[in-house]
Structures are given as C-alpha cells and as structure tokens.
Amino acid sequence: MSGFRRAASVGSPYPASPVEQSLNNNVNVSQTNRPIITTSPASSLITVATCNLNQWALDFDGNCKRILKSCAIAKEQGATYRLGPELEICGYGCEDHFLENDTFDHCWESLALLLEGGATDGLLCDFGMPVLHAGVRYNCRVLCYDRAILLIRPKTAMADNGNYREGRYFTAYSSPANSDANCPEMHLLPSNFHTQFGQRDVPFGLYYIQSGDGTTIGCESCEELWTPHASHIDLALRGVEIIGNGSGSHHELRKLSTRMELMISATRKCGGVYLYSNQRGCDGGRTYYDGCAMIVVNGRIVAQAPQFDVHEVHVISATIDLDDVRSYRACNPAFGIQAARMATDEGGAGRHGLSCNDIELGQSSTNNSRPKVSSEDLELRIASPEEECCLGPACWMWDFLRRSGAAGFFLPLSGGADSSSVAAIVAVMCILVTKAARENPEGDVAKECRRVCRKDEGNSLWVPATPQEM
C-alpha cells in the first residue's frame, strides 16, 4: 500500500516519499478497528457548486477544457466543492468504446491533466469517469483535492431501461460484507500518478469524505436516486450532510418534474444538501441531455440551472449553513431512531467515512464578512410540454449542426405537420443561437455561429442581427 496512510503500511518494499508522506495527512485511513469520531465543525457555512456541461463522446481535450472552465467558475463563485456530470471526462455516450481499454487510459490521462492544470487546487472536485478495477469495468465518481485523489466511488445500480444500456458496459458494484473505512479496498493508480503526484493507490468503495472541519460529503450516481433503496438514505442516516449526484440523464417529456420530486422528497424526509449535475446537449448520439443542475436543501430548491440552453458550461452555486441541516434532522425523532439503529448495526458511527484532516471546506463567518446564505425558496422554472417539444430538439439540432461541420439543413417541405414542425424548430434554434451570440460576440456560441455561417475569416466579430439573418 502507498499513497494514503503509506507510512503505516507493513512490509512495503518501497520507502515513503516526501510527497507521499504529505498525502498521508490528506486522508487519514486508520488501520486500527477504532471508528472515526465525528466532531463539531468550527464553521457551519459552505459554498457548493454544480454544473451543466455540454460534453462530447471521446472528445477528451474538449471535455477537459470544459471541466477546467467549470472549476474556474466555481472558484470565482467562492465554492469549495464542485460536482460534475456522470462520465464527464469521456462523455456519457461512448457506447461500445467503453469496452476498449484505450477509453480508460485516456480518462486517466485527462484526469492527470486536470490535476496538473490546477482544477482541484483549493477545490474538492467530484469527477465522473469509468474505472477498470480488478478486471471489472465500473462507472465511478472520483473525488480529488489539491492534486490528490481522495476516493473512487463506484456506481451501484445500472440504468438499463428505455434508451439506457449501462449493463452492457459496466458492472454494478457490491460492497464487501466487511467493508470498513478503517481498512478500505485500494485501487492501484497508473504509474504516472506516482511520478507526477507521488500517489500509488486510493481507497475504492462506498465511502464518504469527512473534512477536517467536520463537513461530510457523499456520492449518489444517477440511477441510484431512482431505486427503491436509494444510496442517499444510508448516507443521510450515517450523518452525511452533502450528497452529490452526477448524472447523465436525457430529455423525456415531463421527466424533469419527476427528478425534482425525487430530490425534494429525499431531502424533505432525511434532511441534507443535495446537488444534482447533468450533461446537456447532444454528445454524438440521438438523445438530448437536458441539464437543469440543481441544489436542494431540506426539501427546498435554492439554485437551478437552465434545462435548455446553447452554452457549453453553466455553473450554479449556493452558500449553505449546515447547522440548518443538523437542526432539521435533530427535530425528527424517527430519523434519530433509525440513525442510531444503523450505527449500532454497523458497530459504531463513522465506519464508512474517510477522514481528510488537512481539508477545510467551511467558510469563516465573521460579522463583517459573513456570506449570504441561500435560504429563500426558488421560483422553479419548468417548461410546458409544448415548450419542451420545441426547445429540446432545437438545442439538439444546434449541437448536431456545429459538431458535424455541416453548413445547414436540407428540409423537403411537403406541407404536412412533420416538415412544418421541423421548420419551426430550426427557427427556434436560430432564435436561441442569435440571442446567445449577441449577448457575447466573443463567446463560444458566437464563434461557432460565425464558423457555421462562414463568417469566421479574419478578426471579424460578426453576429447575426436577427434570427432571420442566420
């Protein structure tokens, strides 16, 4: 064993490097049977961020660029925790490329670039990528901080209904019966991680992170939210206050309302902070991922990103007072009874928590600089069925147009409902793109618009004056 608690490993033929000794302090995985003791935090305020990302299957360079941009925006908004979508590093729609080892290798290369690029400097990042562990392919969350990997958390429930075929590419993880953070299962990292970052291995399994200031953060992945025994239930009963759900959920009519109901219900019953991140756009397939990242606190949505949009990166954040979560749970006797019972059944509280004593996620709250807590209910933005039918395909067509290199669409007009509807959807696409381009003539949407319209020669900042011109 190396990396975390390397100095405590027995019989290792390698001496711990100075970098490894430093990493030992990041995640203090005790090898005794003594459970982790949860202490009262010094500060209860924390700013968290989640995002919509318009990723593209196998576009590793472009995906990394968008992830880096989202991390930079999260830092600008004062966040210390950033959640990203499911499989964001490679793109969700890689299909049978998930069966190729190259896809896994390129994901590790991309993760190294993200760490090297400073994405995780001072920011706890929850990335989504596939991991080959012990010869088995898993859909994983990878939690990183200050250029160190803290935890790899595999997905436990595969989506295999409708358009989903996750079971073809990945295996649902089942935690060993004696799973314990005191002696976790370890994943051996690629050799370049030891060369570049001084880390050889990382805990692998269904654990959560506890920072030095007492903040606890766990993971739930997409389909797990929809299962009868959802992961957030056990996490909440174990005292985890912040749960991040990185998702790759495509658009279906009225599906957003169901998602909202599940997250509101989850935090209303158990209390807590629930972050939802989703891909948005066409990543090369026939489905459209409809974004709408959200932050939910104790049954109230406090931040929501757009569901339909042509921008590639959208980050939202909220400042939370975790004392509100603790008070909410403490006022629920039934919750306390079940939490105590779980701690008894598991032989003590904290046995699934990885203690990261050197990480401080909370914010100082002096009277003069106390951040404003996001406590007001948000007016929810839910499109009507007619708007969904129009906006979803319009955004999908823009992604298909700009990423295929085409110059436009050829539409035979029969005069019936099909062709006239497509013409109207293309018009809506032009309205969305023109609006975004005119708002920021130097932005990514404007650049793509100039390229598609063959107006990208020289240093021109041309944007269409009207949707009709486009």
Secondary structure, DSSP 8 states (H G I E B T S, - for coil): --STTGGG-SS-SS---HHHHHHHTTSB--SSS--------S--EEEEEEEEE---TT-HHHHHHHHHHHHHHHHHTT-SEEE--TTTTT-GGGGGGGGSHHHHHHHHHHHHHHHHTTTTTTSEEEEEEEEEETTEEEEEEEEEETTEEEEEEE-SS---STT--HHHH-------TT--TTS--EEE--HHHHHHHS--EEEBSS-EEEETTS-EEEEEEGGGGGSTT-HHHHHHHTT--EEEEEE--B--TTHHHHHHHHHHHHHHHH--EEEEEEEEE-SSSS--EE---EEEETTEEEEE--SS-S-SEEEEEEEEEHHHHHHHHHT-HHHHHHHHHHHHHTTSTTTTEEEETT---SB---TTT------S--------HHHHHHHHHHHHHHHHHHHHT---------SSHHHHHHHHHHHHHHHHHHHHHHH-TTSHHHHHHHHHTT--STT-----SSTTT-
